[in-house]
Amino acid sequence: MRFQASGKFILAGEHFILYQSPALALPWYSATLRLTPLDAPIQPDIPGVLDAWQQARHSFGLPETTGFPFSLQSDIPLGCGFGSSAALCVALLRAAAYEAGTTMTEQDLIAQATTLEALFHGRSSGLDPAVVVRQTPLRFHMGQPPQAWRWRLQGVGIVLAVSQEQRQTAVAVKRVKSFSEASPARFEGLLQEAKALVEEIQQCCEQESQSLEQQALCGKRLGEALNHNHALLHEVGVSSEHLERLVRCARQQGAWGAKLTGAGMGGGMFALAPLEDLPALAQALQQEGARSTHLYDPNKPLAAQETHS
């Protein structure tokens, strides 16, 4: 039996979520991480995977194994802010629960995956496991139950792209903390801006527009808010040279908005544009050096999404 989980990406609110600001995230249904049982255990190449498996087993009172009994395949770009570690933790817990002959509620699976994910990221907000488990757009505020919401804006889509630089989550989190301590008044101002942007972005996404003109107006407004969110993240120091190049390229190619997604310091970004413009935008980002690009239609999450390498 194969065990799997899908990816996700943060639409708005990353980093500020650790300072009592809400965040919005979308599931990436078509990008999955899969665990397929092997005849004989192996020593996995990815650091932390075996430890996570043993901890998942411990959660169900299962004994340790001598190795990792699965092959791992993933459509989710690893270590780029698209939920690969959360998907791995969820899949491992599902596999351990199956072996133990038990089932888990969504709430328990999210809680245990959040604990397990700390092996990879240290402190986890819980946002990634929540989106991966529930597979629906979520508004997340630490200490509160996540709230489902629905993307209703028509005619717009997203290009996800992976930069050339490896993401540095722990470094990025420390950089934001250092900024907040060195410039508390300015950081408080940025935090309030981030909170307001989450509200505006969610309102834009939930807008039921009728005419093509209305769709374009809503898309442009959403893009401006995403650009503003990126500017906040840039100011606290979590962008990078190649992320900035990709963001700039997307905007120059006509994207309504573009921003980094996730921890930053490398990893992923995305750009918002009319659906018909996505293929050309993806090609431009590849020419700018993106390691991969992926087309995402928020209104067709279960449809096969196109990937470019």
N, C-alpha and C positions, 0 to 999 in steps of 0.2 A: 504494500500500500504506500502511495506517495503522499507526502505532507507538504503543504505549500501555503504561502501568504503573499499578498500583493504589496506594491510600494505606495508611496505618497509623496507629496511635496507641500511645502508651506507657502501659502499665498501671501500672507502678511503677518507681521508681529513677531518674527523670530528674534531671539535674544531678549527683547523687551518682555517676553512672556515670563522670564525669570524674575522680573521686577513688578509683578502684579499687573501686567497689561494682557489683554486677551490676544489670541492669535487665531488665524483662519488657515485651515489645511484642506487639501483635496486628495482623495484616493486616486492611485494610479492603477486601475484595475488590470490593464493589459500587461503590466510589467510584474512578473512573479518570480519568487524564489522558491525552488523545489528541492525537497530532500527525497532521494530514492534509495531504498534499502540495498545494501551490498551483501554479498555472500560472506565476506570477511572484513573486519574492521580495518581502518586505515588511520594514519596520522595526518590530520588536515593541514593544508598549507596556510590557511588563514589564522592568524593569532587570535586566541581566545575562544575559538569555536568548540574545541574539546572541553574546555572549562565550563562553557555555557551549557553544553550537553549534560555534563555531570551534575551541574547545579539544577538543571531542569528535572533530571531523574530524581535528585534528592528531594525535590518538592513533592514527589509522589511516593516517597519511601522506597525507591528502586535502588539496587546496588550499583556501584560504579562499574563502568565497562573498561576494557583494556585499550580501546580505541574508539574511533568515530565510525558508526556503522552505516553511514549514508554517503552517497555522492551528492554534491551540491551543484546545482545549475541555477543561474540567475539572469533574468532579463533586466533586473534593476541594476543600474550602475553602482558598483560597490564603493562605499566610502565617499559618496558625493552629495549626501544630503537628501536622497530620495527614499529613505526608509529601509535600506537593506538590512541594517542591524535589527530594527524592530521586526521586520518580516522574518528574519532568521530566528529571533527569540520566540515569536509566535509559532512558527513551524516546529521548532524544537519542543515546545510545550505541548503542542498537539500530538507530536510523536510519542512523548513520554506518557501523556494521558492515555493514549491508545494502548500502549504497552501495559499500563497499570489497570486497564479495564474500567476507566472512569471517564466522566465528562466534566467539562468546565463551563460555567456561565460566562457570558461576555465580560462581566465585571471582574470575575476572578482571573480570567485570561489577561485582561488589560493590566490588572494589578501585578500579576506575576511576571508578565513580559516587561513591565516598567522596571521591576527589581532586577530582572535578568539583564536588561539592556545596560544597567550601570557597569557591567563588566567591560563594556566597550566604550562608554562615554563618560563614566563617572556619574555626575548628577544628571538625572533624566527628568524632564518636565512631565512625561507621561503622554504628551501629545502624539508622538509617532505611533506607539502601540495602540492608542485609542482609535486612530484613523485606520490603521492596518486591520484591526479586529472588526470594527464596525463597518468599514468600507462605504462610508458616506461622507460628504463634506461636513466638517465639524468646526465649531467655534469652541476654543479651549481656553479656560482660565484656571490657573493652578489653584487647587483647593475647592473647585466647584465641579459638578458633573458636566461633562462635555455636552454641548447642544448641537443637534443636527440642524442643517440648513440646506437650502436647495438653490442651485445655480439655475436661473431662469433667463438670463440674458442670451439672446439669440444672435447668430451671425458672426460671433467672434470665437477665436481659438487661441491656442498657446503652443509655442515651440519650446520644449525643454532642451537644454544644452549642457554638456559637461565640459568644463574648462581643462586646460592642460595641467593645471596645478592640483596637487593632492590636497584635499581638505585637511585643516588642522583644527578640529573642534575644540580641544582643550585650550589651545593657544588663543582661539577666538573668544572663548568664554572669559578667559583671564584678561584679555585686552579690554573687553567691555567693562568688566569689574574695575580694572585700573582707571578707565575713563570716568566711571561713575564716582570713584573715590577722589580723583584729582580735580574733577570739575563737577561737583554735585549740583550746583544751581543749573548749569547748562544741561546736564544729564536729565534733571527733572523736567526741564522744558522739552527735551527730545522725547521723553517718556509720555508726556501729555500729548505731543503731536502724534506719536505712534498709536496711542489709544484712539484718538479722533480719526486717524486714517483707517483703522480696522473697521470702525463704524461706517465710514464712507464707502470703503471697498465692499463690505458685505451688502450695503444698500444698493450699490451699483450692480453687483452680481445677481441680486434677487429681483432686479427690475424686469418686469414683463413688458418688453417693448413690442410695438406693432409694425410700424413702417421701417423701411431700410434706413431712412434718415434718423429716426429715433434710436435705432440700434447703433448707428455710427456715433451719435451724440453720447450715448451711454458708454460705448466702448472707449471713446476719447477721454471721457471723464474718469473712467476706471484706470486707463493708462496713465493719466496725470497723477492719480493717487499712488499707483505702483511706483512711478518715477520718484515721487516724494519719499515713499518708504525706503527706496534704495538710497536716496541721499542721506537719510538718517543713519542707515547702516554704514554707509561710507564714512560719515563723520565720526562714528564711534570706533572706526578702524578695522572693520571686518571684511572689507572688500579686498581685492587683489589686482595685480596688474592685468592678468588675462581676463578676469571677470569684468573689469572696466572696459577692456577692448571689446568684449562680446556685447556688453550693454550698449556701448556707443555704436557698434556696428548695427545692432538691431534697430536702434532709433533712427540711424541714418538711412536704413532700408525701409523706413515707413512704419515701424512698429509703433503702436499707440503708447506702449509702456514696456519697460524692461527692468528687471531687478535680479539680484542674487537671491537664492533660496537656500534655507538651511543655515548652517553655522557660518559659511563664508570662508575666507582665507583660502580660496580655491573651491573645488567642488562644482556645484550647479548654479544655473541661472535660468530664467525663462523670459519670454517676450510675448506680448499680447498683440494680436493683429486680426484683421478680417480673415475669415476662414479661407477664402480663395488666395490669400497672400502667404499662407503658411509654408508651402513648398519652396517658394523663392527665398523666403526668410531663412528657412533651414539651410538652404544651399549657401547663402551668404555667411551664415555663422560657421559652417564647415570650412569655407574659404578663409575665415578669420582664425581657424585653428581649433575649433571645437572638436573634442575627441568623438563625440556622437551627438546627434540631435534626434528628437522624438516629437511627433505631432500629436497634439492632445486636443480633442473636441470635448469640452465640458458637458455638452448636451448629449453625447453618445459615449458614455463611459464604458459600456460593455462591448462596444464595437472594437474590432482590431485597430489599434493605433499604429501608424506607420513609423518605422525606425530607419534612420540613415546612419551609416557608419563611415 
